[in-house]
Amino acid sequence: MKQFTYTIQDEVGIHARPAGLLVKKAGEFASTVTMEANGKKGDAKKIMSIMMMGVKKGHEVTITIEGPDEDAAAEALEAFMKENL
């Protein structure tokens, strides 16, 4: 299991467009990808799970990856967060 925490820097938080891109990136991997924020937890491969968390600028999110390609997934998703959120 791999896990990392990231503080959202984007002015509007995780809205529809970046949520869709995050789902697409998480979907590239066979591992289970879970996101936790604001006391809520959801599947990072499902856009509604992410949108329902209501993540805004300054909120901290924790991404947990578990599966056969967790190392590559963790590296790619952490890079995605830094570049896009």
MDTraj code that builds the backbone (N, CA, C; nanometers):
import mdtraj as md
import numpy as np

residues = "MET LYS GLN PHE THR TYR THR ILE GLN ASP GLU VAL GLY ILE HIS ALA ARG PRO ALA GLY LEU LEU VAL LYS LYS ALA GLY GLU PHE ALA SER THR VAL THR MET GLU ALA ASN GLY LYS LYS GLY ASP ALA LYS LYS ILE MET SER ILE MET MET MET GLY VAL LYS LYS GLY HIS GLU VAL THR ILE THR ILE GLU GLY PRO ASP GLU ASP ALA ALA ALA GLU ALA LEU GLU ALA PHE MET LYS GLU ASN LEU".split()
xyz = np.array([
    [0.0839, -0.1183, 0.0000],
    [0.0000, 0.0000, 0.0000],
    [0.0883, 0.1245, 0.0000],
    [0.0533, 0.2190, -0.0842],
    [0.1222, 0.3478, -0.0919],
    [0.0224, 0.4559, -0.0551],
    [0.0726, 0.5624, 0.0064],
    [-0.0157, 0.6705, 0.0471],
    [0.0613, 0.8017, 0.0463],
    [-0.0064, 0.9094, 0.0055],
    [0.0528, 1.0423, 0.0148],
    [-0.0559, 1.1439, 0.0424],
    [-0.0144, 1.2566, 0.0971],
    [-0.1063, 1.3649, 0.1301],
    [-0.0658, 1.4873, 0.0496],
    [-0.1659, 1.5609, 0.0024],
    [-0.1399, 1.6803, -0.0772],
    [-0.2381, 1.7902, -0.0364],
    [-0.1876, 1.9134, -0.0261],
    [-0.2723, 2.0288, 0.0035],
    [-0.3072, 2.0979, -0.1277],
    [-0.4351, 2.1131, -0.1551],
    [-0.4827, 2.1708, -0.2805],
    [-0.4399, 2.3176, -0.2919],
    [-0.3773, 2.3507, -0.4046],
    [-0.3291, 2.4863, -0.4307],
    [-0.4177, 2.5624, -0.5292],
    [-0.4940, 2.4911, -0.6093],
    [-0.5795, 2.5538, -0.7110],
    [-0.6815, 2.6456, -0.6439],
    [-0.6987, 2.7652, -0.6987],
    [-0.7878, 2.8659, -0.6411],
    [-0.9322, 2.8182, -0.6227],
    [-0.9811, 2.7350, -0.7130],
    [-1.1202, 2.6895, -0.7041],
    [-1.1329, 2.5461, -0.6536],
    [-1.0223, 2.4869, -0.6106],
    [-1.0276, 2.3513, -0.5567],
    [-1.0447, 2.2470, -0.6660],
    [-1.1023, 2.1335, -0.6291],
    [-1.1246, 2.0259, -0.7269],
    [-1.2656, 2.0412, -0.7820],
    [-1.2751, 2.1063, -0.8971],
    [-1.4034, 2.1215, -0.9646],
    [-1.4111, 2.0177, -1.0765],
    [-1.5123, 2.0245, -1.1610],
    [-1.5417, 1.9189, -1.2580],
    [-1.4254, 1.8840, -1.3512],
    [-1.3612, 1.9843, -1.4092],
    [-1.2556, 1.9542, -1.5066],
    [-1.1379, 1.8791, -1.4442],
    [-1.0760, 1.9324, -1.3362],
    [-0.9646, 1.8566, -1.2776],
    [-1.0079, 1.7235, -1.2170],
    [-1.1301, 1.7155, -1.1686],
    [-1.1805, 1.5878, -1.1155],
    [-1.1853, 1.4845, -1.2267],
    [-1.2308, 1.5254, -1.3440],
    [-1.2359, 1.4352, -1.4591],
    [-1.0974, 1.3893, -1.5009],
    [-1.0021, 1.4819, -1.4977],
    [-0.8648, 1.4466, -1.5335],
    [-0.8033, 1.3517, -1.4303],
    [-0.8355, 1.3740, -1.3033],
    [-0.7856, 1.2861, -1.1972],
    [-0.8428, 1.1449, -1.2130],
    [-0.9715, 1.1355, -1.2431],
    [-1.0360, 1.0051, -1.2650],
    [-0.9695, 0.9330, -1.3818],
    [-0.9429, 1.0078, -1.4888],
    [-0.8781, 0.9497, -1.6071],
    [-0.7385, 0.8967, -1.5725],
    [-0.6616, 0.9761, -1.4972],
    [-0.5263, 0.9356, -1.4579],
    [-0.5314, 0.8133, -1.3668],
    [-0.6197, 0.8127, -1.2677],
    [-0.6319, 0.6989, -1.1755],
    [-0.6751, 0.5731, -1.2506],
    [-0.7578, 0.5903, -1.3542],
    [-0.8070, 0.4781, -1.4332],
    [-0.7015, 0.4096, -1.5174],
    [-0.5860, 0.4734, -1.5313],
    [-0.4760, 0.4146, -1.6088],
    [-0.4097, 0.2976, -1.5352],
    [-0.4421, 0.2820, -1.4079],
    [-0.3743, 0.1819, -1.3254],
    [-0.4702, 0.0744, -1.2764],
    [-0.4176, -0.0453, -1.2579],
    [-0.4969, -0.1582, -1.2105],
    [-0.5241, -0.1489, -1.0599],
    [-0.4397, -0.0779, -0.9888],
    [-0.4530, -0.0662, -0.8436],
    [-0.5794, 0.0084, -0.8040],
    [-0.6258, -0.0173, -0.6822],
    [-0.7374, 0.0559, -0.6231],
    [-0.6841, 0.1907, -0.5771],
    [-0.7533, 0.2980, -0.6143],
    [-0.7106, 0.4328, -0.5758],
    [-0.8237, 0.4968, -0.4964],
    [-0.7939, 0.5336, -0.3721],
    [-0.8930, 0.5927, -0.2836],
    [-0.8484, 0.7327, -0.2446],
    [-0.9444, 0.8252, -0.2412],
    [-0.9148, 0.9619, -0.1991],
    [-0.9956, 0.9933, -0.0753],
    [-0.9327, 1.0618, 0.0197],
    [-0.9998, 1.0987, 0.1430],
    [-0.9789, 1.2472, 0.1682],
    [-1.0877, 1.3180, 0.1970],
    [-1.0808, 1.4615, 0.2269],
    [-1.2074, 1.5026, 0.3007],
    [-1.1959, 1.6005, 0.3881],
    [-1.3117, 1.6544, 0.4611],
    [-1.3913, 1.5461, 0.5339],
    [-1.3228, 1.4443, 0.5820],
    [-1.3906, 1.3374, 0.6537],
    [-1.4670, 1.2412, 0.5643],
    [-1.4494, 1.2560, 0.4327],
    [-1.5175, 1.1671, 0.3378],
    [-1.4135, 1.0870, 0.2613],
    [-1.4542, 0.9681, 0.2188],
    [-1.3639, 0.8786, 0.1479],
    [-1.4358, 0.8253, 0.0253],
    [-1.3626, 0.8168, -0.0875],
    [-1.4271, 0.7675, -0.2079],
    [-1.3294, 0.7108, -0.3083],
    [-1.3840, 0.6465, -0.4082],
    [-1.3080, 0.5865, -0.5165],
    [-1.2603, 0.6971, -0.6110],
    [-1.1297, 0.7116, -0.6283],
    [-1.0741, 0.8162, -0.7143],
    [-1.0919, 0.7856, -0.8620],
    [-1.1513, 0.6716, -0.8928],
    [-1.1789, 0.6367, -1.0322],
    [-1.3231, 0.6711, -1.0700],
    [-1.3961, 0.7333, -0.9766],
    [-1.5357, 0.7711, -1.0008],
    [-1.5524, 0.9203, -0.9735],
    [-1.5912, 0.9942, -1.0760],
    [-1.5981, 1.1401, -1.0655],
    [-1.6951, 1.1873, -0.9573],
    [-1.8064, 1.1206, -0.9408],
    [-1.9036, 1.1632, -0.8393],
    [-1.8471, 1.1486, -0.6979],
    [-1.7656, 1.0469, -0.6762],
    [-1.7028, 1.0285, -0.5446],
    [-1.6141, 1.1480, -0.5116],
    [-1.5409, 1.1944, -0.6110],
    [-1.4495, 1.3073, -0.5904],
    [-1.5274, 1.4376, -0.5736],
    [-1.6252, 1.4600, -0.6601],
    [-1.7020, 1.5843, -0.6563],
    [-1.7787, 1.6006, -0.5252],
    [-1.8270, 1.4912, -0.4698],
    [-1.9063, 1.4976, -0.3467],
    [-1.8233, 1.5347, -0.2232],
    [-1.6924, 1.5310, -0.2349],
    [-1.6071, 1.5673, -0.1216],
    [-1.5982, 1.7182, -0.1015],
    [-1.6271, 1.7949, -0.2054],
    [-1.6265, 1.9406, -0.1937],
    [-1.4909, 1.9979, -0.1561],
    [-1.3864, 1.9513, -0.2212],
    [-1.2499, 1.9927, -0.1867],
    [-1.2206, 2.1326, -0.2412],
    [-1.1785, 2.2221, -0.1527],
    [-1.1461, 2.3608, -0.1864],
    [-0.9971, 2.3874, -0.1668],
    [-0.9532, 2.5062, -0.2085],
    [-0.8132, 2.5450, -0.1902],
    [-0.7771, 2.5382, -0.0424],
    [-0.6601, 2.4829, -0.0138],
    [-0.6121, 2.4714, 0.1227],
    [-0.6516, 2.3422, 0.1922],
    [-0.7469, 2.2691, 0.1353],
    [-0.7867, 2.1408, 0.1938],
    [-0.6789, 2.0365, 0.1673],
    [-0.6654, 1.9476, 0.2619],
    [-0.5678, 1.8403, 0.2501],
    [-0.6397, 1.7132, 0.2051],
    [-0.5830, 1.6480, 0.1027],
    [-0.6389, 1.5214, 0.0556],
    [-0.5353, 1.4114, 0.0733],
    [-0.5827, 1.2926, 0.1043],
    [-0.4955, 1.1769, 0.1182],
    [-0.5334, 1.0765, 0.0107],
    [-0.4343, 1.0376, -0.0675],
    [-0.4537, 0.9394, -0.1732],
    [-0.3896, 0.8084, -0.1282],
    [-0.4659, 0.7000, -0.1343],
    [-0.4166, 0.5676, -0.0980],
    [-0.4264, 0.4779, -0.2207],
    [-0.3162, 0.4103, -0.2519],
    [-0.3112, 0.3218, -0.3682],
    [-0.2723, 0.1827, -0.3212],
    [-0.3476, 0.0838, -0.3658],
    [-0.3186, -0.0539, -0.3271],
    [-0.3412, -0.1455, -0.4464],
    [-0.2361, -0.2190, -0.4835],
    [-0.2503, -0.3117, -0.5951],
    [-0.1180, -0.3416, -0.6627],
    [-0.1236, -0.4106, -0.7757],
    [-0.0026, -0.4587, -0.8424],
    [0.0879, -0.3489, -0.8988],
    [0.0318, -0.2341, -0.9336],
    [0.1149, -0.1267, -0.9898],
    [0.1126, -0.0013, -0.9008],
    [0.1026, -0.0237, -0.7695],
    [0.0885, 0.0874, -0.6753],
    [0.2059, 0.1844, -0.6761],
    [0.3274, 0.1359, -0.6981],
    [0.4432, 0.2260, -0.6999],
    [0.4336, 0.3258, -0.8151],
    [0.4071, 0.2758, -0.9338],
    [0.3951, 0.3621, -1.0513],
    [0.2744, 0.4541, -1.0378],
    [0.1651, 0.4021, -0.9858],
    [0.0441, 0.4823, -0.9694],
    [0.0662, 0.5956, -0.8698],
    [0.1304, 0.5659, -0.7587],
    [0.1561, 0.6684, -0.6572],
    [0.2432, 0.7797, -0.7141],
    [0.3462, 0.7429, -0.7855],
    [0.4362, 0.8417, -0.8453],
    [0.3613, 0.9286, -0.9472],
    [0.2841, 0.8663, -1.0343],
    [0.2113, 0.9388, -1.1387],
    [0.1022, 1.0289, -1.0798],
    [0.0300, 0.9802, -0.9808],
    [-0.0778, 1.0588, -0.9227],
    [-0.0253, 1.1751, -0.8396],
    [0.0852, 1.1543, -0.7710],
    [0.1436, 1.2641, -0.6940],
    [0.1923, 1.3736, -0.7890],
    [0.2552, 1.3346, -0.8993],
    [0.2995, 1.4314, -1.0001],
    [0.1791, 1.5047, -1.0592],
    [0.0705, 1.4314, -1.0861],
    [-0.0517, 1.4924, -1.1408],
    [-0.1057, 1.5981, -1.0460],
    [-0.1123, 1.5656, -0.9179],
    [-0.1648, 1.6601, -0.8188],
    [-0.0810, 1.7883, -0.8159],
    [0.0506, 1.7737, -0.8162],
    [0.1387, 1.8901, -0.8121],
    [0.1261, 1.9767, -0.9374],
    [0.1069, 1.9141, -1.0514],
    [0.0977, 1.9873, -1.1776],
    [-0.0389, 2.0517, -1.1999],
    [-0.1449, 1.9885, -1.1508],
    [-0.2799, 2.0329, -1.1835],
    [-0.3632, 2.0882, -1.0686],
    [-0.3268, 2.0587, -0.9477],
    [-0.4102, 2.1003, -0.8345],
    [-0.3298, 2.1710, -0.7272],
])
top = md.Topology()
chain = top.add_chain()
for i, resn in enumerate(residues, 1):
    res = top.add_residue(resn, chain, resSeq=i)
    for name in ("N", "CA", "C"):
        top.add_atom(name, md.element.get_by_symbol(name[0]), res)
traj = md.Trajectory(xyz[None], top)
